[in-house]
């Protein structure tokens, strides 16, 4: 026990010191955790065989929560809006890149077919954690190339599920492929039936019941219980804990408690990711670096260059070359999910330990160089191609205060902006639809192309210093997300929210906003007043008066 506490304390201290130092050079915390894990592994000898079992269990725990957060943010509606970026661009990237790397591993390196398939499609994955985090911080997530990168990464996250299924099939006891596919399909159908049909109604009541205790700790404990429980259920059906965690996230995302769970678990998400990356760092053997000091750099350059070239050629058929280049450079690294898959594959002896070490070191190095590439994307693109229109240049709102924040530039938002402009009241608009933003810029409106549901964007827009905020978004789900973010970032700002019906009004009122306006009832009252005036003018008497 004393040794365990010493390891934990030392890990926390080293990770903190490294990340503070790395942040000065814009290196993400992921890299600090990995280096901390590598150092801890050498200091306490955790890479030896006697520690492997506990190490894999700890790594699996980190993967579980990583997959859960992805599942919690998964949205079918979001997929429909970005179906071209997700299914066309993302699908082509995964299929072509995965098959290319797989064929190289099998035909050139002489690896087994099963191993080559897993390695090929794992190398096709990019780092969701690093890329999206940096794009969000740079306000480029809704830029021209940002939408493409987001769509491809979303497809890659979904593609992890069939890769994990392939792992389950490849490592199952020897049976015919048809038999394995049949039973895997049956088990998957039963698991989905239990989770999405029965589980959904049980979870709603269970979470509502825990809220009756009026305790944040109990509610959080209930959410974690659901995650672990569904993960274990998936494991009992023969699937991985990670797949169960993803399904748990998707299940909770369909409940009315999604936003509260998101808010509660966001604080813990980086910590859970940190646990995972520390365990990955623990698996790095310095001897591998020394033994293959020439092979590893060549492997790194070859994988990243080939990946960038394939993505650029694929996207170049549909997009401007500048956008295709920036997207390719942003996606050229290998991501954290590949590390997770390699760890599971090595545990099941699908990948040779020496090959596993080479792959892990290569992936980690690709993630280390990614922040430097992302920080110079525009410089690289400017040298090779002409500058594109202003689509991917974020508007800074630094210095805004005592202004009105208009969230949404639809018909209602446009009328509000026009009224404030006539009265010389300062305001700032946030809109995620690029076409509406371009229309607003033609009229020289102060507008920010961004996601208003992001805490970082609201802070950038000066929400805590605003005089008032108006939510004028037509989409009900988007309205709830924006209001939820506003109550966190700027709880003291006077907030007015426009809704379209009574049920939506009741939901928004539960957030404790200052004013909720039901536009349907407002229009109905105006129509009724007009009809009454018309009746009076026609008869010369008030309506309802006796003759």
C-alpha positions in Angstrom: 0.0 0.0 0.0 2.8 2.4 0.9 4.5 1.6 -2.4 1.3 2.3 -4.3 0.8 5.7 -2.6 4.5 6.5 -3.4 3.9 5.6 -7.1 0.7 7.7 -7.3 2.3 10.7 -5.6 5.4 10.6 -7.7 3.4 10.3 -10.8 1.2 13.3 -10.0 4.3 15.4 -9.1 6.2 14.5 -12.3 3.1 14.9 -14.5 2.4 18.3 -13.0 6.0 19.6 -13.4 6.3 18.3 -17.0 3.0 19.7 -18.1 3.7 23.1 -16.6 7.1 23.1 -18.5 5.6 21.7 -21.8 2.8 24.3 -21.8 5.4 27.0 -22.3 6.1 25.4 -25.7 2.4 24.8 -26.5 2.8 21.0 -26.0 -0.5 19.4 -24.9 -0.9 17.7 -21.5 -1.2 14.3 -23.3 2.5 14.3 -24.0 3.3 15.2 -20.4 1.3 12.3 -19.1 3.1 9.9 -21.5 6.5 11.1 -20.5 5.5 10.9 -16.8 4.4 7.3 -17.3 7.7 6.5 -19.1 9.7 7.9 -16.2 7.6 6.2 -13.5 8.0 2.9 -15.3 11.7 3.1 -15.1 11.9 4.5 -11.6 9.7 1.7 -10.1 10.3 -1.0 -12.6 6.7 -1.2 -13.7 7.5 -2.4 -17.2 8.5 -5.8 -15.9 6.3 -8.9 -16.5 5.0 -9.1 -12.9 3.3 -5.8 -13.3 1.8 -6.3 -16.8 -1.6 -7.6 -15.6 -2.3 -4.6 -13.3 -0.9 -2.3 -15.9 -3.3 -3.5 -18.6 -6.2 -3.3 -16.2 -5.4 0.3 -15.4 -5.0 1.1 -19.1 -8.4 -0.5 -19.8 -9.9 1.7 -17.1 -8.6 4.8 -18.9 -9.9 3.5 -22.3 -13.3 2.9 -20.8 -13.8 6.5 -19.8 -12.2 7.8 -23.0 -14.8 5.8 -25.0 -17.6 6.9 -22.7 -17.0 10.6 -23.3 -17.0 10.0 -27.0 -20.3 8.1 -26.8 -21.8 10.9 -24.6 -21.0 13.5 -27.2 -22.2 11.3 -30.1 -25.2 12.7 -32.0 -27.1 11.1 -34.8 -28.5 14.6 -35.8 -24.9 15.9 -35.9 -24.0 13.2 -38.3 -26.9 14.1 -40.6 -25.8 17.7 -40.8 -22.2 16.7 -41.6 -22.8 13.6 -43.6 -20.6 14.7 -46.5 -17.6 15.4 -44.2 -18.2 12.3 -42.0 -19.2 9.6 -44.4 -17.7 10.6 -47.7 -14.4 12.2 -46.6 -14.0 10.2 -43.4 -15.1 6.9 -45.0 -12.7 7.3 -47.9 -9.8 8.2 -45.6 -10.3 5.2 -43.3 -10.8 2.7 -46.2 -7.9 3.8 -48.4 -5.4 4.6 -45.6 -6.2 1.5 -43.6 -5.9 -0.9 -46.6 -2.7 0.8 -47.7 -1.0 0.4 -44.4 -2.4 -3.1 -43.9 -1.2 -4.2 -47.4 2.3 -2.7 -46.6 2.5 -4.6 -43.3 1.4 -7.9 -44.9 3.1 -7.8 -48.2 6.3 -5.9 -47.5 7.0 -6.5 -43.8 5.6 -10.1 -43.9 3.3 -9.8 -40.9 0.3 -12.1 -40.5 -2.9 -11.1 -42.2 -4.9 -10.5 -39.0 -2.1 -8.5 -37.4 -1.7 -6.5 -40.6 -5.4 -5.6 -40.7 -5.4 -4.4 -37.1 -2.2 -2.4 -37.6 -3.3 -0.9 -40.9 -6.6 0.5 -39.7 -5.1 1.5 -36.3 -2.5 3.6 -38.1 -5.3 5.2 -40.2 -6.7 6.8 -37.0 -5.8 10.3 -35.9 -5.7 12.0 -32.5 -9.1 13.3 -31.6 -7.9 14.4 -28.2 -5.0 16.6 -29.5 -6.4 17.9 -32.8 -9.9 18.9 -31.6 -8.5 20.4 -28.4 -6.1 22.6 -30.3 -8.6 23.6 -33.0 -11.1 24.6 -30.3 -8.5 26.7 -28.5 -7.6 28.4 -31.8 -11.2 29.0 -32.7 -10.8 27.1 -35.9 -13.2 24.2 -35.3 -15.8 25.8 -37.5 -13.4 27.0 -40.2 -13.3 25.5 -43.7 -10.7 22.9 -42.9 -11.9 22.6 -39.3 -15.3 21.1 -40.3 -13.5 18.6 -42.6 -11.1 17.6 -39.8 -14.0 17.3 -37.3 -16.0 15.1 -39.8 -13.1 12.8 -40.5 -12.3 12.4 -36.8 -15.9 11.6 -36.0 -15.9 8.8 -38.6 -12.7 7.5 -37.1 -14.2 7.5 -33.6 -17.1 5.4 -35.0 -14.7 3.2 -36.9 -13.0 2.2 -33.6 -16.1 0.1 -32.8 -15.7 -2.3 -35.8 -12.0 -2.4 -35.2 -12.7 -3.6 -31.6 -15.1 -6.1 -33.0 -12.4 -7.4 -35.4 -10.2 -7.8 -32.4 -12.8 -9.8 -30.6 -13.3 -12.0 -33.7 -9.5 -12.5 -34.3 -8.8 -13.4 -30.7 -11.8 -15.7 -30.2 -11.4 -19.5 -29.9 -10.9 -21.2 -33.2 -14.2 -21.4 -35.0 -15.3 -20.8 -38.6 -15.5 -17.2 -39.7 -19.2 -17.6 -40.6 -19.9 -19.0 -37.1 -18.0 -16.2 -35.4 -19.8 -13.5 -37.4 -23.2 -15.2 -36.7 -22.7 -15.3 -33.0 -21.1 -11.9 -32.9 -24.2 -10.5 -34.7 -26.6 -12.3 -32.3 -24.7 -11.1 -29.2 -24.5 -7.6 -30.5 -28.2 -7.5 -31.3 -29.0 -8.8 -27.8 -26.7 -6.3 -26.2 -28.2 -3.4 -28.2 -31.7 -4.6 -27.3 -31.0 -4.6 -23.6 -29.2 -1.2 -23.6 -31.3 0.8 -26.0 -34.8 -0.6 -25.4 -35.0 -1.8 -21.8 -32.1 0.2 -20.3 -33.2 3.5 -21.6 -36.4 3.6 -19.6 -34.8 2.1 -16.5 -32.0 4.7 -16.6 -34.4 7.6 -16.9 -36.2 6.5 -13.7 -33.0 5.6 -11.9 -31.3 9.0 -12.5 -34.5 10.8 -11.6 -34.7 8.9 -8.4 -31.1 9.7 -7.5 -31.8 13.4 -8.1 -34.5 13.3 -5.3 -31.6 13.0 -2.8 -30.5 16.5 -3.9 -26.8 15.5 -3.9 -24.3 16.1 -6.7 -22.1 13.2 -5.3 -24.9 10.7 -5.5 -25.9 11.7 -9.0 -22.3 11.5 -10.2 -21.9 8.1 -8.5 -25.1 6.9 -10.2 -23.7 8.0 -13.6 -20.4 6.2 -13.0 -22.3 3.1 -11.9 -24.2 3.0 -15.2 -20.9 3.4 -17.1 -19.2 0.5 -15.3 -22.3 -1.6 -15.3 -23.0 -1.4 -19.0 -19.2 -1.9 -19.7 -19.4 -5.1 -17.6 -22.5 -6.2 -19.4 -20.8 -5.8 -22.8 -17.8 -7.8 -21.4 -20.2 -10.6 -20.4 -21.5 -10.8 -24.0 -18.0 -11.2 -25.2 -17.2 -7.6 -26.2 -14.7 -5.2 -24.8 -15.3 -3.0 -21.8 -14.5 -0.1 -24.2 -17.3 -0.9 -26.5 -19.7 -1.1 -23.5 -18.5 2.3 -22.3 -19.2 3.8 -25.7 -22.7 2.3 -25.7 -23.2 3.7 -22.2 -22.3 7.1 -23.3 -24.7 6.9 -26.3 -27.5 5.7 -24.0 -27.0 8.5 -21.5 -26.8 11.0 -24.4 -30.4 10.2 -25.3 -31.7 11.0 -21.8 -32.8 14.4 -20.5 -29.9 14.2 -18.1 -27.3 14.3 -20.8 -26.2 17.9 -20.2 -26.0 17.6 -16.5 -23.9 14.4 -16.8 -21.7 16.2 -19.4 -21.1 19.1 -17.0 -20.4 16.9 -14.1 -18.0 14.6 -15.9 -16.1 17.2 -17.9 -14.0 17.9 -14.8 -13.0 14.3 -14.6 -12.5 13.6 -18.3 -9.0 15.0 -18.6 -8.1 13.1 -15.4 -9.3 9.8 -16.8 -7.5 10.6 -20.1 -4.4 11.3 -18.0 -4.6 7.9 -16.4 -4.8 6.3 -19.8 -1.8 8.2 -21.2 0.3 7.6 -18.1 -0.2 3.8 -18.5 0.7 4.1 -22.2 3.9 5.9 -21.2 4.7 3.1 -18.8 4.8 0.6 -21.6 7.6 2.5 -23.5 10.9 0.7 -23.3 14.0 3.0 -23.6 15.9 0.0 -24.9 13.6 0.0 -28.0 14.6 3.6 -28.7 18.3 2.8 -28.4 18.1 -0.5 -30.3 16.1 1.0 -33.2 17.4 4.6 -33.2 17.4 4.7 -37.0 14.4 2.6 -37.8 11.9 4.5 -35.6 12.5 8.0 -37.2 12.2 6.4 -40.7 9.0 4.7 -39.6 7.7 7.9 -38.2 8.4 10.0 -41.3 7.1 7.2 -43.6 3.8 6.8 -41.7 3.1 10.5 -41.4 4.1 11.4 -44.9 2.2 8.6 -46.5 -0.9 9.4 -44.4 -0.7 13.1 -45.3 -0.3 12.4 -49.0 -3.2 10.0 -49.2 -5.5 12.4 -47.3 -4.4 15.3 -49.5 -5.0 13.4 -52.7 -8.4 12.2 -51.6 -9.7 15.5 -50.3 -8.2 17.4 -53.2 -10.8 15.9 -55.5 -13.6 17.6 -53.5 -12.1 20.7 -51.8 -9.7 23.5 -52.6 -6.1 22.4 -52.4 -5.3 24.7 -49.6 -8.1 23.3 -47.4 -7.2 19.8 -48.4 -3.5 20.4 -47.4 -4.4 21.9 -44.0 -6.8 19.0 -43.3 -4.1 16.5 -44.3 -1.5 18.0 -42.1 -3.9 18.2 -39.2 -4.7 14.5 -39.5 -1.3 13.1 -40.4 -0.4 11.8 -36.9 -1.6 8.5 -35.4 -4.0 8.9 -32.4 -4.7 7.7 -28.9 -7.2 5.0 -30.0 -4.4 3.3 -32.0 -2.4 3.0 -28.7 -5.5 1.5 -27.0 -6.0 -1.0 -29.8 -2.3 -2.0 -29.8 -2.4 -2.5 -26.1 -5.4 -4.8 -26.4 -3.9 -6.6 -29.4 -0.6 -7.2 -27.6 -2.4 -8.4 -24.5 -4.1 -11.0 -26.7 -0.8 -11.9 -28.5 -2.1 -10.7 -31.8 0.9 -8.4 -32.2 4.5 -9.4 -31.4 5.9 -7.5 -28.3 8.8 -6.0 -30.3 6.5 -4.8 -33.1 4.1 -3.5 -30.4 7.0 -1.4 -28.9 8.0 0.0 -32.3 4.4 1.0 -33.0 3.8 2.6 -29.6 7.0 4.7 -29.8 6.1 5.7 -33.4 2.6 6.8 -32.4 3.8 8.7 -29.4 6.4 10.6 -31.4 3.8 11.4 -34.1 1.6 12.9 -31.3 4.5 14.9 -29.9 5.2 16.7 -33.2 1.5 17.3 -33.9 1.2 20.6 -31.9 4.1 22.1 -33.7 2.5 21.2 -37.1 -0.9 22.6 -36.1 0.7 25.9 -34.9 2.3 26.4 -38.3 -0.6 25.2 -40.6 -1.3 28.6 -42.0 2.3 29.4 -42.6 2.8 26.2 -44.6 -0.4 26.7 -46.5 0.5 30.3 -47.4 3.8 29.2 -48.8 2.3 26.6 -51.1 -1.1 28.0 -52.1 -2.9 31.3 -52.4 -4.9 32.5 -49.4 -8.5 31.4 -49.3 -11.4 33.7 -48.5 -11.9 34.7 -44.9 -13.7 31.4 -44.0 -11.1 30.1 -41.5 -10.0 33.4 -39.9 -11.7 33.7 -36.5 -12.9 37.0 -35.3 -11.5 38.1 -32.0 -13.9 39.8 -29.5 -11.3 40.7 -26.9 -12.3 43.8 -25.0 -16.0 43.5 -25.4 -18.0 44.5 -22.3 -21.4 46.0 -21.4 -22.7 44.7 -24.8 -25.6 42.5 -25.8 -24.6 39.0 -26.9 -26.9 37.7 -29.7 -26.6 33.9 -30.0 -28.1 32.9 -33.4 -28.4 35.0 -36.5 -31.6 33.6 -37.9 -34.6 35.8 -38.7 -35.2 36.7 -35.1 -31.5 37.4 -34.4 -31.3 39.6 -37.4 -34.3 41.7 -36.2 -32.8 42.0 -32.7 -29.5 43.1 -34.2 -31.2 45.7 -36.4 -33.1 47.1 -33.4 -30.0 47.4 -31.3 -28.1 49.0 -34.2 -30.7 51.7 -34.6 -30.5 52.5 -30.9 -26.7 52.5 -30.9 -26.5 49.6 -28.4 -23.2 47.6 -28.7 -23.7 44.0 -29.5 -21.9 40.9 -30.7 -23.4 37.9 -32.7 -22.3 34.3 -32.5 -23.4 32.0 -35.3 -22.2 28.6 -36.5 -23.8 28.7 -40.0 -21.1 29.9 -42.4 -23.6 31.2 -44.9 -25.3 33.4 -42.3 -22.0 34.6 -41.1 -21.0 35.6 -44.6 -24.3 37.4 -45.1 -23.7 39.3 -41.8 -20.2 40.3 -42.8 -21.5 41.9 -46.0 -23.5 44.2 -43.8 -20.4 44.7 -41.5 -22.1 43.1 -38.6 -19.9 42.2 -35.5 -20.2 38.4 -35.8 -18.2 35.4 -34.6 -18.2 32.2 -36.6 -18.3 29.7 -33.7 -20.3 27.2 -31.6 -22.2 29.2 -29.0 -22.5 26.1 -26.8 -18.7 26.2 -26.1 -17.6 27.6 -22.8 -14.4 28.8 -24.4 -16.2 30.7 -27.2 -18.6 32.4 -24.7 -15.7 33.6 -22.6 -13.9 34.8 -25.8 -17.1 36.7 -26.7 -17.1 38.4 -23.3 -20.2 36.7 -22.0 -19.3 37.2 -18.3 -18.9 41.0 -19.0 -22.1 41.3 -21.2 -25.0 43.5 -20.3 -27.4 40.9 -21.5 -27.6 37.7 -23.7 -30.3 36.8 -26.2 -30.6 33.1 -27.3 -32.4 33.2 -30.7 -31.7 29.7 -32.1 -34.4 27.7 -33.9 -33.0 24.3 -33.0 -34.4 23.1 -29.6 -31.5 20.9 -28.7 -29.0 23.5 -29.6 -30.9 26.1 -27.6 -30.7 23.8 -24.5 -26.9 23.4 -24.9 -26.3 27.1 -25.3 -28.4 28.0 -22.3 -26.7 25.3 -20.3 -23.3 26.8 -21.3 -24.4 30.4 -20.5 -25.6 29.5 -17.0 -22.1 28.0 -16.3 -20.0 30.8 -17.9 -22.1 33.9 -17.1 -24.6 33.0 -14.4 -25.1 36.7 -13.5 -25.9 38.0 -17.0 -29.5 38.9 -17.8 -30.6 36.1 -20.3 -33.6 36.1 -22.6 -34.4 32.9 -24.5 -36.8 32.5 -27.4 -38.6 29.1 -27.5 -41.2 27.7 -29.9 -43.6 25.7 -27.7 -44.7 25.0 -24.1 -42.6 21.9 -23.6 -39.4 23.7 -24.7 -40.4 26.6 -22.4 -40.6 24.3 -19.4 -37.2 22.8 -20.1 -35.5 26.2 -20.5 -37.2 27.6 -17.4 -35.6 24.8 -15.4 -32.2 26.4 -16.1 -33.2 29.5 -14.1 -32.9 32.0 -16.9 -34.3 35.5 -16.4 -36.9 35.5 -19.3 -38.3 32.8 -21.6 -40.4 34.1 -24.5 -42.7 31.6 -26.2 -42.8 32.9 -29.7 -45.8 30.7 -30.7 -48.0 32.2 -27.9 -46.7 35.7 -28.7 -47.7 35.4 -32.3 -51.1 33.8 -31.3 -51.8 36.9 -29.0 -50.9 39.3 -31.8 -53.2 37.5 -34.2 -56.0 37.5 -31.7 -55.6 41.2 -31.0 -55.7 41.9 -34.7 -58.9 39.8 -35.1 -60.5 41.6 -32.2 -59.7 45.0 -33.6 -61.0 43.9 -37.0 -64.2 42.7 -35.4 -64.7 46.0 -33.5 -64.0 48.1 -36.7 -66.5 45.9 -38.6 -69.4 46.1 -36.1 -68.7 49.3 -34.4 -69.1 47.6 -31.0 -66.8 45.7 -28.7 -66.8 42.0 -29.4 -69.2 40.1 -27.1 -71.4 43.2 -26.4 -75.2 42.7 -26.6 -77.1 44.3 -29.5 
